[in-house]
């Protein structure tokens, strides 16, 4: 369970247990147990890929897979234990079949409607720009997911601070494959090789050289460790109002408005929590709505004022439209600190 103490109170960790232990878990070879299955009928058209897409951290994310037949796989460390979820549906979804494996299977299935955006209400969103109206019309199956699990969205968001997405995805992939346990069910086998998000104590124990090999600098690694040390308190943010949830996260040094917004959008399904402090988003929104590729955060928020209460949804629809300013400068240079 996130935030729970993982060592007995009588144990005093030594330097060896904190820094030197091999935390890797091999892939399972035992037969796969039968899944727990549930069918969910969404109240309105639902597109699984659009709804759950923000949970995917790169094309090779060990916690998320999309197969050619449209099936989505997702793993989580739920409050009841590790779990794998397999989702299949028609598009737009009439019914969704969910199969789950692992100790957290029941929790995963009980929270399935929330994960698939049942608590999200797009009705208040009224497009006032032609681009947004067209984007919303073409993506009526979009819902804002709400995972209810904070740390698993917070840590990859910290990894993405001030570096290229490719570098962040690489770090996430390497750390999960090395320190996450194999996913329950068929997803943990050699075909999909999916992993479970490590528990807080494992994040705290990752040696400094493993962070370095994954390309994670000391600032981001230290922020992740500080967050893992107070995981229980951070997980409480999933039940808070978005503003209070962000304030709770930002009490941790190294977590600012960009990181808290990126996290709460996923964990709380917050339709108004627009991301500020992003290198590209203000220019994309400014260009899409006003032809201003040099827009600042203040300009972006002004342009999104007509969508107060739904600003994150508006930004999502702009990003999904594919409209962005032509590139004027080279891409941000990749810097792999593991080679230093």
N, C-alpha and C positions, 0 to 999 in steps of 0.2 A: 504494500500500500504506500502510495506516495507520502513522503514526509515521516514515515514511521522509522523509529530507531532500529537499525539492523544488526547491532552488536549487543550482546548481553551487557548489563550495567557493570558486571564484574570484570569485563574484559578491558584491558588497557592496550590499545593498538600500539604495536611496535613500529619502528621505521620499516621493517620488512613487510609487515602486513599493509601498511599504508602506501608504500612506494614501490615495493618490489614484487608483489604477488602476481601470478598469471591469472587474469580475470577472464580469459577467453573461454567460451563454451563451444564444444564441437557440435556438428550437426547430428540430429538424432538418427538412429538406425532402427528404432522400435516401430512396430506396425502402427498405422494411424487409426485412432479411435473414430467411431461414427460421430458426425456432427450433431449439434442441437440445431433444429431448423424452425424458422418462423416465416410467415408471409405477411407482408405489410402493404396495405393499399393507401397510397397517399391521397390527400383530399383534393389535390389539383395536379396538373401535369408536372412531372419531376424528371430532370435530367441528372443522372447520377454523376457523370463526369464533370459537369459545370458546378454542381453542388459540392462535391468532395474534392475537386481539383486543388483548392488552396492548401489541402493537407499534404499534398505531394511535394517533396523537396527534391526535385530533379528527376530525370528519366530513370535513374537506377536507384531510387530511394528504397532501402531495405524494408521499410514499413508500409509501402504502397506499391501495388502492381495493377496494371490494366492489361488484360490479355486481348488478342485480336477479336475474340467473340463478344467483346463488350463487358465481360466479367471484371469486377473490381475486387481486389483483395486489400485488406487493411489490417494491421496489427496494432495492439495497444497494451499497455500495462494498466489495467483497470484497478479500482479499489479492491476487487476480489481476486486479482491475479492476472497473469498473461492471457491474452486471447487473440485469436485470428478470426476475421470476419470475411466472408465471401458473399458478394452481392451480385445478383443477376436480375435484369429487368428489361421490359420493352421500352422503347423511346418514342414519344414521351411515356413515362412509366405508368402503367395501369396497375400492375402489382410488382412488388419487389420480393424476391426470395432471398432470405438471409440464412446462411449456414455459418455456425460458429463452433470453434474448438477451444479447449483450454479451460483453466479454472475460472477465468473471467467471462466465459461464454454467455451465461445468463445475464450478467450486467450489461454486456454489449447489446444483447437482443432487447433487453428492457429499455435501453436508451436509444434504440434504433430510430424511432420517429423523430426524436430531437436531433440526432446526428444528421438526418435527412431533411432537416429544415421545417418540421411541422410547426414549430413555434415562430417561424419567420413569417411576417405578414408583409408582402410587397404592395398591398393595396394603397397605402399612403403615398407611394412613389408616383409622382405626376410629372412626366417628362416635359420640359419647357424648351428643349433644344431638339432639332430634327435628328441629330446623330443619336442622342439618347433614346428618343422615341423608337427609332429603327432598331437599335441594339436591343432594347427591351422586348420589342415585338418578335425578334428572331430568337430570343432566349427566354421564352416564357417558362421553361423548366428550371430556371436558376432559382435556388433557394440558398440562404445563408446558413451554413452548418453551425452547429453548436456541440463541441465535443465534450465539454464539462471536465476536461483534463488539461491542467495548466502547464505543467512542466514539459510535457511532450511537444507543446507548441512554442514554449518560451526558449528552450535550449537551442533548437535550430534557428530561431530568430536572432539569438545572441551570436551564433556562428556567422550569420549573414551581415553583421555590423561592419560597414565601411570596407567591404571587399567585394569582388565580383561574385555573382551567383554561382558560377562554375567552381570557384574555390570553396565556397561554403558548402555546395552539394558534395564535393569531394571529401571534405572534412567530415560531414555528417555520415557519408557512406562508410568511410574507413573506421570511424569510431563505433558505429553500430555493428559492423561486421566483426570487430575485434572484441567489443565489450557487451554487446547485446546477446541474449540467449536465442537459440533457434525458435522460430514461431511454432506454436502447437498446430497439429494437423498437417495436411499435405503441403502447406506453404513453407514449412521448415525444411523440406527435402531439397535434393540437389537441383530440381527443375527451377524453383522460384527462389530458394535460398533467402527467405525473408527472416527478419530478426525482430526481437522484442526490444522496445525502448528500455535501457538499463534503469535499475532502481536508483534512488538518490545516493545511497551509500556507494554504489559502484562509480557514479560520476565523481564523487569526492575522492575516491581511491585511485583514479587514473593517474599514472606517473607523469611527471613533467615532460619526459622525453617522448611519451606517446602523443601528447598534445602537439609537440614540436613536429613529429613525423606526420601528423595529420594537417600541418600547416596552420595551426591555431596559435596565435600569439598569447603572451602571458596575460594581457589585459582581458581578452575574451575568456580564456580558461579560468582566470580568477573569478570573473563574474559568474560563470556557470557553477563553479564550486560554491560561491556564496549563495546562489539561488538554491542549489541542492541542499545546503545546510538548513534552510528554512522552508523546505518543500511543503511541509504540512500547512504552514500559514499561507503560502502562495496558492495552494490548491483551493483554499477557501474562496479565492477571488472568483471562481467559476460560478458561485451562487450570488455574487454581488451585482449591483448596478454597474454598468460599464465604467463610469467615471470613478467610482470608489474602487473598482477592480484595478484600474490603471494606477491609481494612487498607491494601492497596496504593492503592486509590482515595482513601482519606481522608488520605493523605500530601499531597495537593494542597490548598493553602489554599482554603477556600470549599466543599469537599466534605465533608459530614458524614454521620451515620448514615442520615438520611432519603434522601439522594441516592444513597448507595452501595447501600442495600437495594433501592431502585427499579431501579437499574441491574443489579445482580447477579441479581435475580429473572428478568430477561429474558435476560441473556447467559449465565448459568450454569445456568439451570433449577433454582434452589435452592428446594426445597420448605419449608425451615424459616426462610428469611430474611424474617421479618415486618417490616413497616415501622413504625418508631417515629418520633415527632416530627411526626406528621401531625395536621392540625387536626380532621379528622372521623373517622378510622378508629377511635380508641379508643371514641368514643361509639357508633358503629355496632355494633362488636363487643360492647360492654358492654350495649347495649340488646337486641341479638339473643339473647345468651346468658344475661343476668341481669336484663334490664329496667332497667339502669343507663345512662341516657343521658349522665351526667356522668363516665363512666369515664376514668381517666387511662391513660397508657402502662403504668404498673405494674399497674393493675387489668386492663387488656387482656391483658398477658402472664400474669397469674395465671389468668385465665379460659381462656387457650389452653394452659396447662400440660399438660392431658391429651393434647394433640396435639403434644407435643415431637417434633421431627423433621419435622413436617408442618404447622407453624403458618401458613406462607404459604398452603398449600393450603386450610387451614381458613378463613383470612381471605378468600381468593378466593371460596370457596363462599358465605360470608356475604354478600359484596357482590353476588354473582350472584343471591342469593335475593330481593333487592329490599327486604328488611326494614331499615328505618332509623327513627330517632326522628322524630316530627313536628317540623317547623321551629318554633323559638321566636323566632328573631331574623331580621332581614333578611339577605339574602345579602351576602357581602363586597363592598364597593364597588369597582367597577372604576376603576382610575386609569391613564390613558393618558399616559405621560410624553412621548410624541411631540408632544402638544399644548402642552407647557410652553414 
